[in-house]
Amino acid sequence: MRVRFGLDVYSLRSQGWTPAEQLEYCARQGVQVVHFSEIRLLGGLEPNHLARVRTRADELGLLLEIGMRSIAAGSTIFDPSQGSAEDQLVRMIEAAGIVGSPIVRCIIGRFVDRQGPGGIESRIAEALDVLRRVRARAIDAGVKIAVENHAGDLQARELKHLVEAAGPDVVGVCIDSGNALWALDDPHAALETLAPYVLTSHIRDGAVWQTREGIAVAWTRMGEGNVGIADFVRRYVTHCPGRALSLEIIVPDEPRILNYRDPQFWDGYREMRAWEFARFLALADAGSPLPRQAPAADPATQARRDLQHVEASIQWTKDLLRT
């Protein structure tokens, strides 16, 4: 394969595994980069624990990337119980040094933050202030900050602005192909915009189609969507050389509906360009509804289903990368 192949272990969240068990699973699956996108998946930030995780990864020949959640204090998913955003990010930079991660992945918020007080612009400003204040610490540690387009919070144009304002020598992007859809972004357009700044990735397939209520967006196994994920992967390999191509597989039971026909929907998207929406709309106009799947009867069934989704997606992506 021509790229470092990775897995965000958020894909394994329903398995109840320890960090060591997740590492061992990834090694068996032929994964090269294990991406712990949240602290809870990593099992905490205690230095001795982090050192043990790194030792086990080294034994298995795996590279590590780590991450955290929001660095914007006004976001609906920021956790103030863990300290200020600056303190949280500094701790993660220190943890990255222990485990040997070249990046710390973080997020701004989610789609509801676009319509909260001050809109997404205020959350971007909060994050930018934090990134500027930790800049020197990140440079000293040799760690870069990878901001993700997360759960419909930032469109590609907005994330590019954030990176350029913070300084792309220290701040870059964790590009998420599935989350682009939640933000009304054509994933291919998002990659075109963000490729020069990409440090790592969360790759998943998706489907979009028109309904009476608006545009339906569903995440799928790799190869089962309608957004051209094979072309996306090929372009990622070409335009983001050396960056990990890490799957994050999430297959919900129900699609999310983007009711763009409701005038109030656009309160969160006043700055969106018409041509950007036209590209997204073209995907939806060409798409067909996905068949519904019945919800899992119990957590054990859900865990088995999730693992099947992950393994099918790993195999599909490996096959694609070998061509």
N, C-alpha and C positions, 0 to 999 in steps of 0.2 A: 504494500500500500504506500501511496505517495504522500501521506499526511500523518501527523500524530493523532491517533484515534482515541477518543476519550468518552467518558460517561459521567454525567452529573448524577451523583448518588441520591439526589432528590427522587430520581426515578425508582429507587428501591425503598422509599420511605415507609411503605406498608409492610415491609418484611420483618421489622423489629430486630434488625441485625446490629451488631457492634461495628465500630469502625474497622476492626481487624477482619471481621466476617465480610464486610463490604469490599475491602481490599482483595481478599482471597477470591471472592466471586468475580471481581473485575479481571483478575489475573487469569482465571479459568476461561473467561470469555474473550481473551486476547486484547483487552483494553490496555492502552499504554499510559493514559493520563486519567487519574481519578480526581474528579472535581467535587469537593465538599462545599456546596454553595451556601450552606448555613451552619452556624456554630453547633446547633443541636445535632446535626448529622455527623459532625466531627467528634462529638462527645465532650466538648468543653475546651477551655483554653489553658488549663493547668500545664505548666511547662514540661513536667515529667511525662504527662500523658501525651502531649504533642511529640515529644522525643520518641516515645514508644511507637506512635503511629508512623513517624518517619522511618524508624528502624525497620518496621514490618514492610513498609512500602519499598524500601531499599532492598530488602531480602527478596521481594517478589519482582524487582525490576520495574517498579511503577513510579511515575512522576506524579506530584501532587499539586493541586491548585485549591485555594480555600476562599471562602467568602462569608458575607454577613448580609443583614437586611438593610433597612433604610438608614440613610445619613441625612435626611431632611426632617428636622424636628416637627414641622407642621403637618407631616404626612399622617394619614390614618393608620399606617402600620409601623410608625416609629415607636420604639420601646424605650421610654424615658427611665424605666426602672434599671436599665443597664448603664446609666450615666449619660453624659452629653454625647452628641454625635461625634465630636472630635475625640473624646476619650475612647469611645467604642472603636473608632477607626484606627487610632494609635495602637490599641491592644491587638487589633487584627494585623497590623503591619509587623508588630513584634512576633506574633504567632507565625506569620508567613516566613519570617527569618528562621524560626525553629524547624518548621517542616520542610523548608526549601521551596516554598511556593514563590514563583516570580511575580504573582499578582494577588491582589485582594479584590474579589468581586463584591460589588455593593449595588444597591438600588435606591431609587428616589421614592417611589410609592406604588400606586395602582390607579386604575382608571377613574375611580371616584374622586381622586385628588384633582382631577382636571376641573371639577365643578365645585371644589371646596373654596374656602376663603382665600382670596388672592389668586385662585386658579393655579395651574401647574407652573406658571411663571414664578410665583412666590416660592414654590418648593424647589425649583431650579436654583433660585437665588440663595436659598438656605444651604443647599448642597454645595454650591460654588464657594460659598464662604468657608465651609468646612474643608473643602479640598485645598483651598489656598492656605489655610492654617496648618495643614499637615504636610504641605509640600516638602519642606525641608526634611522632615522625618522620613518621608518616603524615599527621597533622594539618598539620604544617608544609609538607609537600609537596602537600597537597590531593589525596591519593590514598586511596582506600578499599580494604580487603582483602575479597575475595569468596571465601569458603570454600565449596568444592563438596561436595555429597554424592557421594562417589567410590567406585565399584567395591564397593558394599555396605558401606562403612565406617560411615557415620552415617545413622540414620533421621531423618526430618524433625523429630521432637520433640527429638532430641538436638542437631541443628544449630541449632534455634531457641534452645535453652538456651545453647549456646556463644555465639551472636551477642548475646543479651541480656546475658550475663555479661561479654563483652568490650566492649560498648558499641556499639549500632547506629548511632551517629553516625560510627563509623570502620569497623566490621566488618559485612558483609552476606553475601549468599548468591549463589553461582553454582548455580542449580538445574539438575539433570540429570534429565530425565524417564526416561531409560533406566536410569540407576544406581539410581533409586528402586526399581525392580523387584528388583534384586539385594539390596536391604536389606529386602525384604518389605513395602515401602510401595506402596500404591495411588498412582500418580503424581498423580491428582486430589486425593487427601487431602494429599499432600506439598505441592502448590501452595497449597491452602487454608491450610496451616500456615505456609508460608514466604513467601507473596506480599508481606507488608509489608516484608520484609528483602531482597528480590531486587535484585541489582545487575546481573546478567547471566545468561546461560543457556547450556546445552548441551541441545539438543532432538533427540531421536530417537524413533522409534516402537519398539514392542516387542510381543511376544506371550507369553502365559502359558497353560499348560494343565496338567491333572493327568496324572501317569504313576504307574506302580506304585512307582517309586523316590522320588517326591515331585513337587514343582511344577517344571515345565520353564519356563525363561525364555530367550527369544531376542530379540535386537535385529534390527530389520528396516529396510528402506527406509521413508521416510515414506509413510503411507497403506496399508501392507501388514500392519500388526499388528492386534491385537484389544483394545487398551486405550483406545480412544476418543481417539486423538491429535488429531483435528480439534477436538474439544471442549476438549482441553487447550490447544491453540494459541489458540483463541478466548478462553478464560478468561485466559490469560497476557497477551494483548493488552489485555484489559479491566482486569485487576487489577495489572499491572506496567507502567503507561504510561511510555513513554520509555526503557524498558530494551531492550537488544538481544535480538532473538530469533535466536539463533545455532544453526544445525544442527551437530551432531557425528554423522556417519554412520559407524557400525561395524556390519557385518553378518557375524558369525562363522558358520563352517560348522556348529558344534554348539551346542545350547542348554546353559545351565548348569542343573544339577539342584539344587534346594533340598530336601533330604531332611528335611522337617519332621516326618516320622513317627519319626525316630530321636531318642530322648530326649537324646542328647549334642548334637544340633544346637542345642538350646535353651540350651546353656551360654553362647552369645554373645548371647542375647536375653532374659535374665531379667527385664528391665524393660519388655518390650513389653506394651502394653495389648491385652486380648482384642478390643476393638472395632476396633483398628487391623488386627490380623491378619484379622479377619472380613471387612473390606473387601478386603484383598488376596486372601483365599481365594475370595471371590465372583468376582473377575476370573478366577481359575484355573478355577473350576468351570464358568464360562460359555465358556471358551476351547477351541479345537480345535487339534490339532497342526499345525505348519507342515510343508510338504513339505521334505524334505532336499535340499540342494544338494551336488554333488560338490566336494571340495576342488580349488582351482586347481592345474593341472599344474606351474606354475612361477611365479617371481616376476613375470614380465612379464604373464602371464595374470591374476594376482591384482591387479596394478596397474590393468589395464584394467577388471577387474570392479569394483574399488573406485571408480574414476572414474564408471562407469556408475551405481553406487548413489548417489553424490553428486549427479550431474546429474539423475537421476530424482527425487531427494528435493527438490532445489532447485525444480524445475519444479512438483512437487505442492504444495509449500508456497506458492510464489508464486501459484498458481491459487487456493488456499484463501484467502490474504490479500486477494485481489482481490474476493472474494465478499462 
